[in-house]
Amino acid sequence: MKINWGTGIVIAFIGFIGFILYFVIQASADPRAEHDMVTDSYYKKELEYQQELNASANLKASGGGVTVRRLPDGLAIRLPEQMDPAAIRGTIGMYRPSDDNLDFEWPIQPGDSLQRIPSDRLVEGRWDLRIDWEYHGEKYLYRTRLTY
């Protein structure tokens, strides 16, 4: 049987398409390639976005700022000085984009404007820090990215 150039082109196209399909199927079926959303409740968080914008605006309007420093024994977070630490209620959320198993929330300790997160809870690398708290009925939010 003699193969002419037209048949050769068709065989080459079929071979190429089969080659590409093989890799697409391998990439889709590989358990290491999880295609999940970054957070479990993504859509719920999207709906709460306006509340977050308002809380961030409250922090900016208060004139206070949050300072974050790395210490040898962990992370030191200072809440705004003009707020009475005893009246602050909230949480400090540490979010690790590369591994959601490392994410955790730390409660804000009332009575102290300096909050500490011990180094044994933190792994070196990039973290997203989210501090949300309530002070005299107003909600406040501070977010930043840091490298520990």
N, CA, C and O atoms as a GROMACS GRO file, in nm:
protein
  592
    1MET      N    1   0.085  -0.118   0.000
    1MET     CA    2   0.000   0.000   0.000
    1MET      C    3   0.089   0.123   0.000
    1MET      O    4   0.184   0.134   0.078
    2LYS      N    5   0.056   0.213  -0.088
    2LYS     CA    6   0.133   0.336  -0.102
    2LYS      C    7   0.054   0.452  -0.040
    2LYS      O    8  -0.065   0.468  -0.068
    3ILE      N    9   0.122   0.533   0.045
    3ILE     CA   10   0.056   0.647   0.110
    3ILE      C   11   0.096   0.774   0.035
    3ILE      O   12   0.215   0.803   0.021
    4ASN      N   13  -0.003   0.849  -0.012
    4ASN     CA   14   0.028   0.974  -0.081
    4ASN      C   15   0.038   1.089   0.020
    4ASN      O   16   0.015   1.069   0.139
    5TRP      N   17   0.072   1.207  -0.027
    5TRP     CA   18   0.097   1.318   0.065
    5TRP      C   19  -0.030   1.364   0.137
    5TRP      O   20  -0.020   1.410   0.251
    6GLY      N   21  -0.146   1.354   0.078
    6GLY     CA   22  -0.273   1.392   0.143
    6GLY      C   23  -0.304   1.302   0.260
    6GLY      O   24  -0.345   1.350   0.366
    7THR      N   25  -0.284   1.173   0.242
    7THR     CA   26  -0.308   1.078   0.352
    7THR      C   27  -0.206   1.101   0.464
    7THR      O   28  -0.239   1.089   0.582
    8GLY      N   29  -0.084   1.134   0.427
    8GLY     CA   30   0.019   1.162   0.528
    8GLY      C   31  -0.015   1.283   0.613
    8GLY      O   32   0.008   1.283   0.734
    9ILE      N   33  -0.071   1.387   0.551
    9ILE     CA   34  -0.111   1.507   0.628
    9ILE      C   35  -0.224   1.473   0.724
    9ILE      O   36  -0.222   1.515   0.839
   10VAL      N   37  -0.323   1.397   0.678
   10VAL     CA   38  -0.435   1.357   0.765
   10VAL      C   39  -0.385   1.273   0.882
   10VAL      O   40  -0.428   1.293   0.995
   11ILE      N   41  -0.295   1.181   0.856
   11ILE     CA   42  -0.239   1.098   0.963
   11ILE      C   43  -0.160   1.185   1.061
   11ILE      O   44  -0.166   1.163   1.182
   12ALA      N   45  -0.086   1.283   1.011
   12ALA     CA   46  -0.010   1.374   1.099
   12ALA      C   47  -0.105   1.456   1.186
   12ALA      O   48  -0.080   1.472   1.306
   13PHE      N   49  -0.214   1.508   1.127
   13PHE     CA   50  -0.313   1.584   1.206
   13PHE      C   51  -0.376   1.497   1.314
   13PHE      O   52  -0.390   1.540   1.428
   14ILE      N   53  -0.415   1.377   1.279
   14ILE     CA   54  -0.477   1.286   1.376
   14ILE      C   55  -0.378   1.252   1.488
   14ILE      O   56  -0.414   1.247   1.605
   15GLY      N   57  -0.253   1.229   1.450
   15GLY     CA   58  -0.151   1.202   1.552
   15GLY      C   59  -0.129   1.320   1.644
   15GLY      O   60  -0.115   1.303   1.765
   16PHE      N   61  -0.125   1.441   1.588
   16PHE     CA   62  -0.106   1.561   1.670
   16PHE      C   63  -0.224   1.583   1.764
   16PHE      O   64  -0.204   1.613   1.881
   17ILE      N   65  -0.347   1.569   1.713
   17ILE     CA   66  -0.466   1.586   1.797
   17ILE      C   67  -0.468   1.482   1.908
   17ILE      O   68  -0.502   1.514   2.022
   18GLY      N   69  -0.434   1.359   1.876
   18GLY     CA   70  -0.427   1.254   1.979
   18GLY      C   71  -0.323   1.286   2.085
   18GLY      O   72  -0.346   1.263   2.204
   19PHE      N   73  -0.208   1.339   2.042
   19PHE     CA   74  -0.102   1.379   2.134
   19PHE      C   75  -0.150   1.488   2.232
   19PHE      O   76  -0.126   1.479   2.352
   20ILE      N   77  -0.217   1.589   2.179
   20ILE     CA   78  -0.270   1.698   2.262
   20ILE      C   79  -0.378   1.647   2.357
   20ILE      O   80  -0.378   1.682   2.475
   21LEU      N   81  -0.470   1.565   2.307
   21LEU     CA   82  -0.576   1.510   2.392
   21LEU      C   83  -0.520   1.426   2.506
   21LEU      O   84  -0.573   1.428   2.617
   22TYR      N   85  -0.415   1.351   2.479
   22TYR     CA   86  -0.352   1.271   2.583
   22TYR      C   87  -0.308   1.360   2.700
   22TYR      O   88  -0.334   1.327   2.815
   23PHE      N   89  -0.242   1.472   2.671
   23PHE     CA   90  -0.195   1.560   2.778
   23PHE      C   91  -0.309   1.635   2.847
   23PHE      O   92  -0.300   1.661   2.967
   24VAL      N   93  -0.414   1.668   2.775
   24VAL     CA   94  -0.530   1.733   2.839
   24VAL      C   95  -0.595   1.638   2.938
   24VAL      O   96  -0.630   1.677   3.049
   25ILE      N   97  -0.611   1.514   2.898
   25ILE     CA   98  -0.672   1.414   2.988
   25ILE      C   99  -0.582   1.388   3.108
   25ILE      O  100  -0.630   1.377   3.220
   26GLN      N  101  -0.452   1.378   3.086
   26GLN     CA  102  -0.359   1.359   3.197
   26GLN      C  103  -0.365   1.474   3.295
   26GLN      O  104  -0.366   1.452   3.416
   27ALA      N  105  -0.370   1.597   3.247
   27ALA     CA  106  -0.374   1.714   3.335
   27ALA      C  107  -0.506   1.723   3.411
   27ALA      O  108  -0.508   1.767   3.526
   28SER      N  109  -0.615   1.681   3.349
   28SER     CA  110  -0.746   1.688   3.415
   28SER      C  111  -0.762   1.580   3.521
   28SER      O  112  -0.825   1.603   3.624
   29ALA      N  113  -0.706   1.463   3.497
   29ALA     CA  114  -0.726   1.351   3.588
   29ALA      C  115  -0.622   1.343   3.698
   29ALA      O  116  -0.636   1.262   3.790
   30ASP      N  117  -0.520   1.425   3.693
   30ASP     CA  118  -0.413   1.419   3.792
   30ASP      C  119  -0.463   1.472   3.926
   30ASP      O  120  -0.508   1.587   3.932
   31PRO      N  121  -0.458   1.394   4.034
   31PRO     CA  122  -0.507   1.441   4.164
   31PRO      C  123  -0.423   1.555   4.222
   31PRO      O  124  -0.470   1.626   4.311
   32ARG      N  125  -0.301   1.573   4.174
   32ARG     CA  126  -0.219   1.684   4.223
   32ARG      C  127  -0.265   1.819   4.170
   32ARG      O  128  -0.231   1.923   4.226
   33ALA      N  129  -0.343   1.818   4.062
   33ALA     CA  130  -0.390   1.942   4.001
   33ALA      C  131  -0.532   1.970   4.047
   33ALA      O  132  -0.627   1.950   3.971
   34GLU      N  133  -0.546   2.014   4.170
   34GLU     CA  134  -0.678   2.047   4.222
   34GLU      C  135  -0.725   2.176   4.158
   34GLU      O  136  -0.652   2.275   4.154
   35HIS      N  137  -0.847   2.176   4.108
   35HIS     CA  138  -0.902   2.293   4.042
   35HIS      C  139  -1.013   2.356   4.126
   35HIS      O  140  -1.111   2.408   4.074
   36ASP      N  141  -0.996   2.349   4.257
   36ASP     CA  142  -1.096   2.406   4.347
   36ASP      C  143  -1.077   2.556   4.357
   36ASP      O  144  -0.973   2.611   4.320
   37MET      N  145  -1.180   2.622   4.409
   37MET     CA  146  -1.169   2.764   4.434
   37MET      C  147  -1.074   2.786   4.550
   37MET      O  148  -1.049   2.696   4.629
   38VAL      N  149  -1.021   2.908   4.560
   38VAL     CA  150  -0.923   2.938   4.663
   38VAL      C  151  -0.986   2.928   4.801
   38VAL      O  152  -0.925   2.874   4.893
   39THR      N  153  -1.106   2.978   4.817
   39THR     CA  154  -1.176   2.967   4.944
   39THR      C  155  -1.305   2.889   4.922
   39THR      O  156  -1.363   2.891   4.814
   40ASP      N  157  -1.349   2.821   5.026
   40ASP     CA  158  -1.469   2.739   5.013
   40ASP      C  159  -1.595   2.821   4.992
   40ASP      O  160  -1.684   2.781   4.918
   41SER      N  161  -1.603   2.936   5.057
   41SER     CA  162  -1.723   3.018   5.048
   41SER      C  163  -1.697   3.144   4.966
   41SER      O  164  -1.724   3.256   5.010
   42TYR      N  165  -1.645   3.125   4.847
   42TYR     CA  166  -1.607   3.238   4.761
   42TYR      C  167  -1.726   3.329   4.730
   42TYR      O  168  -1.714   3.451   4.742
   43TYR      N  169  -1.839   3.274   4.691
   43TYR     CA  170  -1.953   3.355   4.650
   43TYR      C  171  -2.014   3.431   4.767
   43TYR      O  172  -2.059   3.544   4.753
   44LYS      N  173  -2.015   3.368   4.882
   44LYS     CA  174  -2.066   3.435   5.003
   44LYS      C  175  -1.976   3.554   5.036
   44LYS      O  176  -2.025   3.662   5.070
   45LYS      N  177  -1.845   3.535   5.028
   45LYS     CA  178  -1.752   3.644   5.057
   45LYS      C  179  -1.765   3.757   4.955
   45LYS      O  180  -1.747   3.874   4.989
   46GLU      N  181  -1.795   3.723   4.831
   46GLU     CA  182  -1.813   3.825   4.728
   46GLU      C  183  -1.932   3.916   4.760
   46GLU      O  184  -1.927   4.036   4.735
   47LEU      N  185  -2.038   3.859   4.814
   47LEU     CA  186  -2.156   3.937   4.849
   47LEU      C  187  -2.129   4.029   4.968
   47LEU      O  188  -2.194   4.133   4.982
   48GLU      N  189  -2.035   3.992   5.053
   48GLU     CA  190  -2.004   4.073   5.171
   48GLU      C  191  -1.899   4.181   5.142
   48GLU      O  192  -1.854   4.249   5.233
   49TYR      N  193  -1.861   4.196   5.017
   49TYR     CA  194  -1.752   4.287   4.981
   49TYR      C  195  -1.783   4.433   5.015
   49TYR      O  196  -1.694   4.504   5.060
   50GLN      N  197  -1.907   4.478   4.995
   50GLN     CA  198  -1.941   4.617   5.026
   50GLN      C  199  -1.926   4.645   5.175
   50GLN      O  200  -1.883   4.754   5.213
   51GLN      N  201  -1.959   4.550   5.259
   51GLN     CA  202  -1.940   4.568   5.402
   51GLN      C  203  -1.793   4.581   5.435
   51GLN      O  204  -1.755   4.658   5.524
   52GLU      N  205  -1.709   4.507   5.364
   52GLU     CA  206  -1.565   4.518   5.385
   52GLU      C  207  -1.514   4.655   5.343
   52GLU      O  208  -1.429   4.714   5.410
   53LEU      N  209  -1.565   4.706   5.232
   53LEU     CA  210  -1.525   4.841   5.188
   53LEU      C  211  -1.563   4.946   5.292
   53LEU      O  212  -1.486   5.037   5.320
   54ASN      N  213  -1.682   4.932   5.350
   54ASN     CA  214  -1.725   5.026   5.453
   54ASN      C  215  -1.638   5.016   5.577
   54ASN      O  216  -1.603   5.118   5.636
   55ALA      N  217  -1.601   4.895   5.617
   55ALA     CA  218  -1.516   4.876   5.735
   55ALA      C  219  -1.377   4.934   5.711
   55ALA      O  220  -1.317   4.992   5.802
   56SER      N  221  -1.324   4.918   5.590
   56SER     CA  222  -1.194   4.977   5.558
   56SER      C  223  -1.201   5.128   5.559
   56SER      O  224  -1.108   5.196   5.605
   57ALA      N  225  -1.312   5.182   5.509
   57ALA     CA  226  -1.330   5.327   5.511
   57ALA      C  227  -1.342   5.379   5.654
   57ALA      O  228  -1.296   5.489   5.683
   58ASN      N  229  -1.403   5.301   5.743
   58ASN     CA  230  -1.412   5.342   5.884
   58ASN      C  231  -1.273   5.354   5.946
   58ASN      O  232  -1.248   5.446   6.023
   59LEU      N  233  -1.184   5.262   5.913
   59LEU     CA  234  -1.048   5.266   5.966
   59LEU      C  235  -0.976   5.390   5.914
   59LEU      O  236  -0.906   5.458   5.990
   60LYS      N  237  -0.991   5.418   5.787
   60LYS     CA  238  -0.925   5.534   5.728
   60LYS      C  239  -0.980   5.663   5.787
   60LYS      O  240  -0.905   5.756   5.815
   61ALA      N  241  -1.112   5.669   5.808
   61ALA     CA  242  -1.175   5.789   5.863
   61ALA      C  243  -1.140   5.810   6.010
   61ALA      O  244  -1.142   5.923   6.058
   62SER      N  245  -1.107   5.703   6.081
   62SER     CA  246  -1.074   5.717   6.223
   62SER      C  247  -0.939   5.784   6.244
   62SER      O  248  -0.908   5.832   6.353
   63GLY      N  249  -0.858   5.785   6.138
   63GLY     CA  250  -0.727   5.848   6.150
   63GLY      C  251  -0.622   5.759   6.212
   63GLY      O  252  -0.506   5.799   6.227
   64GLY      N  253  -0.660   5.640   6.247
   64GLY     CA  254  -0.565   5.547   6.308
   64GLY      C  255  -0.515   5.446   6.208
   64GLY      O  256  -0.575   5.424   6.103
   65GLY      N  257  -0.406   5.388   6.242
   65GLY     CA  258  -0.349   5.287   6.154
   65GLY      C  259  -0.306   5.166   6.233
   65GLY      O  260  -0.292   5.171   6.355
   66VAL      N  261  -0.285   5.059   6.162
   66VAL     CA  262  -0.237   4.935   6.221
   66VAL      C  263  -0.093   4.917   6.175
   66VAL      O  264  -0.062   4.934   6.057
   67THR      N  265  -0.005   4.883   6.269
   67THR     CA  266   0.134   4.856   6.234
   67THR      C  267   0.165   4.709   6.259
   67THR      O  268   0.122   4.651   6.359
   68VAL      N  269   0.240   4.651   6.167
   68VAL     CA  270   0.276   4.510   6.176
   68VAL      C  271   0.428   4.501   6.169
   68VAL      O  272   0.490   4.555   6.078
   69ARG      N  273   0.487   4.431   6.267
   69ARG     CA  274   0.633   4.414   6.270
   69ARG      C  275   0.665   4.268   6.292
   69ARG      O  276   0.595   4.196   6.363
   70ARG      N  277   0.774   4.225   6.229
   70ARG     CA  278   0.824   4.090   6.253
   70ARG      C  279   0.925   4.095   6.366
   70ARG      O  280   1.019   4.175   6.364
   71LEU      N  281   0.904   4.010   6.464
   71LEU     CA  282   0.994   3.998   6.578
   71LEU      C  283   1.057   3.859   6.576
   71LEU      O  284   1.008   3.770   6.506
   72PRO      N  285   1.165   3.839   6.652
   72PRO     CA  286   1.227   3.705   6.655
   72PRO      C  287   1.131   3.596   6.705
   72PRO      O  288   1.143   3.480   6.665
   73ASP      N  289   1.038   3.632   6.792
   73ASP     CA  290   0.947   3.532   6.847
   73ASP      C  291   0.811   3.530   6.779
   73ASP      O  292   0.721   3.460   6.826
   74GLY      N  293   0.793   3.603   6.669
   74GLY     CA  294   0.665   3.601   6.599
   74GLY      C  295   0.634   3.732   6.531
   74GLY      O  296   0.722   3.801   6.480
   75LEU      N  297   0.507   3.764   6.531
   75LEU     CA  298   0.457   3.882   6.463
   75LEU      C  299   0.390   3.972   6.566
   75LEU      O  300   0.310   3.925   6.647
   76ALA      N  301   0.421   4.101   6.564
   76ALA     CA  302   0.360   4.197   6.656
   76ALA      C  303   0.269   4.289   6.574
   76ALA      O  304   0.311   4.349   6.475
   77ILE      N  305   0.145   4.299   6.618
   77ILE     CA  306   0.045   4.381   6.549
   77ILE      C  307  -0.008   4.483   6.649
   77ILE      O  308  -0.061   4.447   6.754
   78ARG      N  309   0.009   4.611   6.614
   78ARG     CA  310  -0.039   4.717   6.702
   78ARG      C  311  -0.164   4.779   6.640
   78ARG      O  312  -0.161   4.831   6.529
   79LEU      N  313  -0.273   4.771   6.716
   79LEU     CA  314  -0.399   4.831   6.673
   79LEU      C  315  -0.395   4.981   6.698
   79LEU      O  316  -0.308   5.029   6.770
   80PRO      N  317  -0.487   5.057   6.639
   80PRO     CA  318  -0.484   5.203   6.656
   80PRO      C  319  -0.482   5.245   6.802
   80PRO      O  320  -0.559   5.196   6.885
   81GLU      N  321  -0.392   5.337   6.833
   81GLU     CA  322  -0.371   5.382   6.971
   81GLU      C  323  -0.491   5.456   7.028
   81GLU      O  324  -0.516   5.448   7.148
   82GLN      N  325  -0.566   5.529   6.943
   82GLN     CA  326  -0.676   5.610   6.997
   82GLN      C  327  -0.797   5.526   7.038
   82GLN      O  328  -0.891   5.578   7.098
   83MET      N  329  -0.796   5.397   7.005
   83MET     CA  330  -0.907   5.309   7.044
   83MET      C  331  -0.875   5.242   7.177
   83MET      O  332  -0.764   5.195   7.200
   84ASP      N  333  -0.975   5.239   7.264
   84ASP     CA  334  -0.960   5.174   7.394
   84ASP      C  335  -0.950   5.023   7.372
   84ASP      O  336  -1.046   4.962   7.324
   85PRO      N  337  -0.837   4.960   7.406
   85PRO     CA  338  -0.819   4.817   7.378
   85PRO      C  339  -0.922   4.727   7.446
   85PRO      O  340  -0.950   4.617   7.398
   86ALA      N  341  -0.977   4.772   7.557
   86ALA     CA  342  -1.076   4.690   7.628
   86ALA      C  343  -1.208   4.680   7.553
   86ALA      O  344  -1.285   4.586   7.575
   87ALA      N  345  -1.235   4.774   7.463
   87ALA     CA  346  -1.362   4.776   7.390
   87ALA      C  347  -1.351   4.713   7.252
   87ALA      O  348  -1.450   4.709   7.178
   88ILE      N  349  -1.235   4.663   7.215
   88ILE     CA  350  -1.215   4.605   7.082
   88ILE      C  351  -1.245   4.455   7.086
   88ILE      O  352  -1.194   4.382   7.172
   89ARG      N  353  -1.328   4.410   6.994
   89ARG     CA  354  -1.361   4.268   6.980
   89ARG      C  355  -1.343   4.230   6.834
   89ARG      O  356  -1.399   4.295   6.745
   90GLY      N  357  -1.267   4.124   6.808
   90GLY     CA  358  -1.248   4.082   6.670
   90GLY      C  359  -1.148   3.970   6.656
   90GLY      O  360  -1.111   3.905   6.753
   91THR      N  361  -1.104   3.949   6.531
   91THR     CA  362  -1.011   3.842   6.502
   91THR      C  363  -0.902   3.889   6.406
   91THR      O  364  -0.918   3.984   6.330
   92ILE      N  365  -0.792   3.818   6.414
   92ILE     CA  366  -0.680   3.837   6.322
   92ILE      C  367  -0.675   3.710   6.238
   92ILE      O  368  -0.656   3.601   6.291
   93GLY      N  369  -0.692   3.725   6.108
   93GLY     CA  370  -0.692   3.610   6.018
   93GLY      C  371  -0.563   3.606   5.938
   93GLY      O  372  -0.526   3.705   5.874
   94MET      N  373  -0.497   3.494   5.941
   94MET     CA  374  -0.377   3.473   5.862
   94MET      C  375  -0.411   3.372   5.752
   94MET      O  376  -0.452   3.260   5.780
   95TYR      N  377  -0.394   3.415   5.628
   95TYR     CA  378  -0.433   3.336   5.512
   95TYR      C  379  -0.310   3.308   5.428
   95TYR      O  380  -0.240   3.400   5.385
   96ARG      N  381  -0.283   3.182   5.404
   96ARG     CA  382  -0.167   3.141   5.325
   96ARG      C  383  -0.215   3.100   5.186
   96ARG      O  384  -0.276   2.994   5.173
   97PRO      N  385  -0.190   3.180   5.082
   97PRO     CA  386  -0.242   3.149   4.948
   97PRO      C  387  -0.193   3.015   4.893
   97PRO      O  388  -0.265   2.951   4.816
   98SER      N  389  -0.074   2.972   4.930
   98SER     CA  390  -0.020   2.850   4.872
   98SER      C  391  -0.067   2.722   4.942
   98SER      O  392  -0.054   2.613   4.886
   99ASP      N  393  -0.122   2.733   5.063
   99ASP     CA  394  -0.164   2.613   5.136
   99ASP      C  395  -0.272   2.650   5.237
   99ASP      O  396  -0.243   2.710   5.341
  100ASP      N  397  -0.396   2.615   5.206
  100ASP     CA  398  -0.506   2.652   5.296
  100ASP      C  399  -0.505   2.575   5.427
  100ASP      O  400  -0.581   2.609   5.518
  101ASN      N  401  -0.422   2.474   5.439
  101ASN     CA  402  -0.410   2.402   5.567
  101ASN      C  403  -0.336   2.485   5.671
  101ASN      O  404  -0.345   2.456   5.791
  102LEU      N  405  -0.264   2.587   5.628
  102LEU     CA  406  -0.191   2.673   5.722
  102LEU      C  407  -0.273   2.794   5.767
  102LEU      O  408  -0.230   2.866   5.857
  103ASP      N  409  -0.389   2.817   5.708
  103ASP     CA  410  -0.474   2.931   5.746
  103ASP      C  411  -0.520   2.915   5.891
  103ASP      O  412  -0.547   2.804   5.937
  104PHE      N  413  -0.530   3.028   5.960
  104PHE     CA  414  -0.584   3.025   6.097
  104PHE      C  415  -0.636   3.163   6.134
  104PHE      O  416  -0.603   3.264   6.072
  105GLU      N  417  -0.719   3.164   6.237
  105GLU     CA  418  -0.769   3.289   6.294
  105GLU      C  419  -0.723   3.296   6.438
  105GLU      O  420  -0.721   3.196   6.510
  106TRP      N  421  -0.687   3.417   6.480
  106TRP     CA  422  -0.637   3.442   6.614
  106TRP      C  423  -0.727   3.547   6.678
  106TRP      O  424  -0.745   3.654   6.620
  107PRO      N  425  -0.784   3.521   6.794
  107PRO     CA  426  -0.872   3.622   6.855
  107PRO      C  427  -0.791   3.741   6.907
  107PRO      O  428  -0.680   3.726   6.959
  108ILE      N  429  -0.849   3.859   6.893
  108ILE     CA  430  -0.785   3.979   6.947
  108ILE      C  431  -0.801   3.974   7.099
  108ILE      O  432  -0.911   3.960   7.150
  109GLN      N  433  -0.689   3.987   7.168
  109GLN     CA  434  -0.690   3.984   7.314
  109GLN      C  435  -0.738   4.120   7.366
  109GLN      O  436  -0.671   4.220   7.344
  110PRO      N  437  -0.851   4.124   7.434
  110PRO     CA  438  -0.900   4.253   7.485
  110PRO      C  439  -0.807   4.306   7.593
  110PRO      O  440  -0.750   4.231   7.672
  111GLY      N  441  -0.795   4.436   7.596
  111GLY     CA  442  -0.715   4.501   7.699
  111GLY      C  443  -0.572   4.531   7.656
  111GLY      O  444  -0.497   4.589   7.734
  112ASP      N  445  -0.533   4.495   7.537
  112ASP     CA  446  -0.397   4.522   7.492
  112ASP      C  447  -0.400   4.561   7.345
  112ASP      O  448  -0.454   4.487   7.262
  113SER      N  449  -0.344   4.676   7.312
  113SER     CA  450  -0.344   4.719   7.172
  113SER      C  451  -0.233   4.650   7.092
  113SER      O  452  -0.231   4.657   6.970
  114LEU      N  453  -0.140   4.582   7.162
  114LEU     CA  454  -0.034   4.508   7.095
  114LEU      C  455  -0.069   4.360   7.095
  114LEU      O  456  -0.074   4.296   7.201
  115GLN      N  457  -0.093   4.306   6.978
  115GLN     CA  458  -0.128   4.166   6.963
  115GLN      C  459  -0.007   4.090   6.910
  115GLN      O  460   0.064   4.140   6.823
  116ARG      N  461   0.015   3.971   6.963
  116ARG     CA  462   0.130   3.891   6.920
  116ARG      C  463   0.083   3.756   6.867
  116ARG      O  464  -0.003   3.689   6.925
  117ILE      N  465   0.143   3.719   6.754
  117ILE     CA  466   0.119   3.586   6.698
  117ILE      C  467   0.252   3.512   6.706
  117ILE      O  468   0.351   3.557   6.648
  118PRO      N  469   0.257   3.400   6.777
  118PRO     CA  470   0.385   3.330   6.796
  118PRO      C  471   0.439   3.273   6.665
  118PRO      O  472   0.363   3.240   6.573
  119SER      N  473   0.570   3.262   6.658
  119SER     CA  474   0.636   3.217   6.536
  119SER      C  475   0.607   3.071   6.503
  119SER      O  476   0.620   3.030   6.388
  120ASP      N  477   0.568   2.991   6.603
  120ASP     CA  478   0.540   2.851   6.573
  120ASP      C  479   0.412   2.833   6.490
  120ASP      O  480   0.390   2.725   6.435
  121ARG      N  481   0.330   2.937   6.479
  121ARG     CA  482   0.211   2.932   6.395
  121ARG      C  483   0.238   2.978   6.252
  121ARG      O  484   0.155   2.960   6.163
  122LEU      N  485   0.354   3.039   6.231
  122LEU     CA  486   0.384   3.100   6.101
  122LEU      C  487   0.496   3.025   6.030
  122LEU      O  488   0.597   2.990   6.090
  123VAL      N  489   0.477   3.002   5.902
  123VAL     CA  490   0.577   2.940   5.817
  123VAL      C  491   0.632   3.051   5.728
  123VAL      O  492   0.558   3.141   5.687
  124GLU      N  493   0.760   3.044   5.697
  124GLU     CA  494   0.819   3.147   5.612
  124GLU      C  495   0.750   3.149   5.476
  124GLU      O  496   0.716   3.045   5.420
  125GLY      N  497   0.731   3.270   5.426
  125GLY     CA  498   0.668   3.286   5.296
  125GLY      C  499   0.564   3.397   5.299
  125GLY      O  500   0.560   3.477   5.392
  126ARG      N  501   0.482   3.401   5.197
  126ARG     CA  502   0.382   3.506   5.183
  126ARG      C  503   0.255   3.472   5.260
  126ARG      O  504   0.207   3.359   5.258
  127TRP      N  505   0.202   3.573   5.329
  127TRP     CA  506   0.078   3.562   5.405
  127TRP      C  507  -0.010   3.681   5.370
  127TRP      O  508   0.039   3.789   5.339
  128ASP      N  509  -0.141   3.660   5.374
  128ASP     CA  510  -0.238   3.769   5.366
  128ASP      C  511  -0.293   3.786   5.507
  128ASP      O  512  -0.348   3.693   5.566
  129LEU      N  513  -0.278   3.906   5.560
  129LEU     CA  514  -0.323   3.938   5.696
  129LEU      C  515  -0.456   4.012   5.686
  129LEU      O  516  -0.470   4.107   5.608
  130ARG      N  517  -0.551   3.970   5.766
  130ARG     CA  518  -0.682   4.035   5.770
  130ARG      C  519  -0.722   4.051   5.916
  130ARG      O  520  -0.736   3.953   5.989
  131ILE      N  521  -0.738   4.175   5.956
  131ILE     CA  522  -0.781   4.204   6.093
  131ILE      C  523  -0.917   4.273   6.084
  131ILE      O  524  -0.929   4.381   6.027
  132ASP      N  525  -1.018   4.209   6.141
  132ASP     CA  526  -1.147   4.277   6.147
  132ASP      C  527  -1.193   4.280   6.292
  132ASP      O  528  -1.184   4.182   6.365
  133TRP      N  529  -1.241   4.396   6.330
  133TRP     CA  530  -1.283   4.414   6.467
  133TRP      C  531  -1.399   4.511   6.475
  133TRP      O  532  -1.430   4.582   6.380
  134GLU      N  533  -1.461   4.511   6.592
  134GLU     CA  534  -1.572   4.601   6.618
  134GLU      C  535  -1.534   4.686   6.739
  134GLU      O  536  -1.481   4.637   6.838
  135TYR      N  537  -1.563   4.815   6.727
  135TYR     CA  538  -1.531   4.910   6.834
  135TYR      C  539  -1.647   5.007   6.847
  135TYR      O  540  -1.672   5.086   6.756
  136HIS      N  541  -1.717   5.003   6.958
  136HIS     CA  542  -1.834   5.087   6.985
  136HIS      C  543  -1.936   5.080   6.872
  136HIS      O  544  -1.986   5.183   6.826
  137GLY      N  545  -1.967   4.958   6.827
  137GLY     CA  546  -2.070   4.937   6.726
  137GLY      C  547  -2.026   4.959   6.582
  137GLY      O  548  -2.102   4.930   6.490
  138GLU      N  549  -1.906   5.009   6.560
  138GLU     CA  550  -1.855   5.031   6.424
  138GLU      C  551  -1.760   4.917   6.388
  138GLU      O  552  -1.681   4.871   6.470
  139LYS      N  553  -1.769   4.872   6.264
  139LYS     CA  554  -1.679   4.766   6.218
  139LYS      C  555  -1.559   4.828   6.147
  139LYS      O  556  -1.572   4.927   6.075
  140TYR      N  557  -1.443   4.767   6.170
  140TYR     CA  558  -1.317   4.812   6.110
  140TYR      C  559  -1.248   4.694   6.045
  140TYR      O  560  -1.262   4.580   6.090
  141LEU      N  561  -1.173   4.723   5.938
  141LEU     CA  562  -1.104   4.617   5.866
  141LEU      C  563  -0.969   4.668   5.819
  141LEU      O  564  -0.958   4.778   5.766
  142TYR      N  565  -0.867   4.585   5.840
  142TYR     CA  566  -0.733   4.614   5.791
  142TYR      C  567  -0.683   4.490   5.718
  142TYR      O  568  -0.688   4.379   5.772
  143ARG      N  569  -0.636   4.510   5.595
  143ARG     CA  570  -0.581   4.398   5.517
  143ARG      C  571  -0.447   4.439   5.459
  143ARG      O  572  -0.426   4.553   5.418
  144THR      N  573  -0.356   4.342   5.456
  144THR     CA  574  -0.226   4.365   5.394
  144THR      C  575  -0.165   4.230   5.358
  144THR      O  576  -0.209   4.125   5.404
  145ARG      N  577  -0.064   4.236   5.275
  145ARG     CA  578   0.016   4.118   5.241
  145ARG      C  579   0.152   4.135   5.302
  145ARG      O  580   0.208   4.245   5.303
  146LEU      N  581   0.205   4.027   5.354
  146LEU     CA  582   0.338   4.034   5.414
  146LEU      C  583   0.415   3.908   5.387
  146LEU      O  584   0.358   3.802   5.359
  147THR      N  585   0.546   3.920   5.397
  147THR     CA  586   0.634   3.804   5.383
  147THR      C  587   0.699   3.780   5.517
  147THR      O  588   0.768   3.867   5.571
  148TYR      N  589   0.678   3.663   5.569
  148TYR     CA  590   0.733   3.630   5.700
  148TYR      C  591   0.859   3.549   5.681
  148TYR      O  592   0.922   3.510   5.780
   0.00000   0.00000   0.00000
